Amino acid sequence: MHLTDHTPGRTVLTDNREHLFFSGFAYLGMHVSPDFTAKVAEGLALYGSVFPSSRIANLRLSLYEEVEHAFSTLLRQQAAACFSSGYLAGQAAIQYGYTKGEILYAPNTHPALQLPGAKVPRGDWAQWLRDTVQRINLGKDHTYVVAADGVNPLTATINDFSPLQEVTRKTLVIIDDSHGIGITGPDGAGSIAHLPQNPHVHYLLSASTGKAFSVEGGVTAGKAADIAALKRMPAFTASTPMMPAPAYAFIHSQNAVAVAQRKLEQNILHFRELTTDLREVEQFSALPMFVLKGAQEVYDHLLLHEVLISSFRYPFPDSPRLNRAVISALHLREDVEKLAGLLQQYYTH
C-alpha cells in the first residue's frame, strides 16, 4: 500500500517520489481539468457547497431538473433521477426492482445493486445469462428482474447482453454502468448503445457520475414511469441531493468533456498499438483498463521505474493479485509510450 497527500492526476507523489499514475477511475481527468474546476468554482459561488433541502420540499433547485435532463439525454432514456452517490443510485434502482419481481443477480454484481442477503452467484457470466434467459422464458411476464454490471473494470470486459434478445417475457433489467457511461458508446452514452432492443425487455440504468465525469453523485435513468415511481421512494425523497457545484460544472463543461473523450480514445488506441504483440496485456474493446499478467513481478518492475498501476487481490482476499494499467485522458503520448516500453522490456527479455 502507498500513501499520498495529493489527489492523483497524471502523476502522483508517493514514497517521496513522483510516479506516473495508471490507476484509479478518473478516466476523463475532469477532476483536475482547468475548464471543469473553473466551472465548479462558478457553481460554488452561485449555489454554495450544498443545497440544504429535500428534493421533494416545496422549494426546489431548478439546477437538478437540468442535470437530470442532461443525463437522461446522454443515456437515451425518458427520465433520470440524480443522487448524492453512485451507491445510493444503485440501491434506489434495486429497491425499485425488488417491487417488480424476483431479482436474478449476475456473477460479480457490484454491491451497489445488492440488497441485504443477496445471493450473488459465482461462475461464468455468459453461461449464467444463457441460463437466466431460459428461466425467464419459462415463467410469466414480470416474474423476474435481472441485475448486472454493464462493465467489469477489473477484468477489462464489457459484458455481452446479446442473449437478452431471446427473452419472450416482460422483464426489467437493471444495469450498473458506472464504468461505461462517459467512455463507451457514442458520445459516452455507455452500455445502452450496445444493449439489445427487445420489446419484452426494458432497462433501468444506474451509475456513479464520479468515474468519468468527476461529479460526486449518481444517476438512475429509464422509462418515465419507472423514474417517477422511484422518485417516490425514501432512497430519493429522504436523501440529500448531490452537491450543486459539480452538477453545474457538468452541464457547462460539455466541450471539455468531449475534448477529454477524444484524448482518451487516442491514448487507448496508441497504447493498444504499442502492445498488440504482447499476449500478457489483455485488452477489450474501447475500455481504458488493461489487465497485466505477472502478478507481483510486473508490478515491482513498473514501480522501480516510477510507474504506479492498480494492483490488489480480487474478487476475494485470497484471490490472486490482479494488476491493471488504467489509461486516462490526462496521460501524455510519452507517458503511454513509457508504460508500453516498460512492459515490452519486462515481457520480452
Secondary structure, 3 states (H helix, E strand, C coil): CCCCCCCCCCEEEECCEEEEEECCCCCCCHHHCHHHHHHHHHHHHHHCCCCCCCCCCCCCCHHHHHHHHHHHHHCCCCEEEEECCHHHHHHHHHHHHHCCCEEEECCCCCHHHCCCCCCCCCCCHHHHHHHHHHHHHHCCCCCEEEEEECEECCCCEECCCHHHHHCCCCEEEEEECCCCCCCCCHHHCHHHHHCCCCCCEEEEEEEECCCCCCCCCEEEEECHHHHHHHCCCHHHHCCCCCCHHHHHHHHCCHHHHHHHHHHHHHHHHHHHHHHCCCCCEECCCCCCEEEECCHHHHHHHHHHCCEEEEEEECCCCCCCEEEEEECCCCCCHHHHHHHHHHHHHHHHC
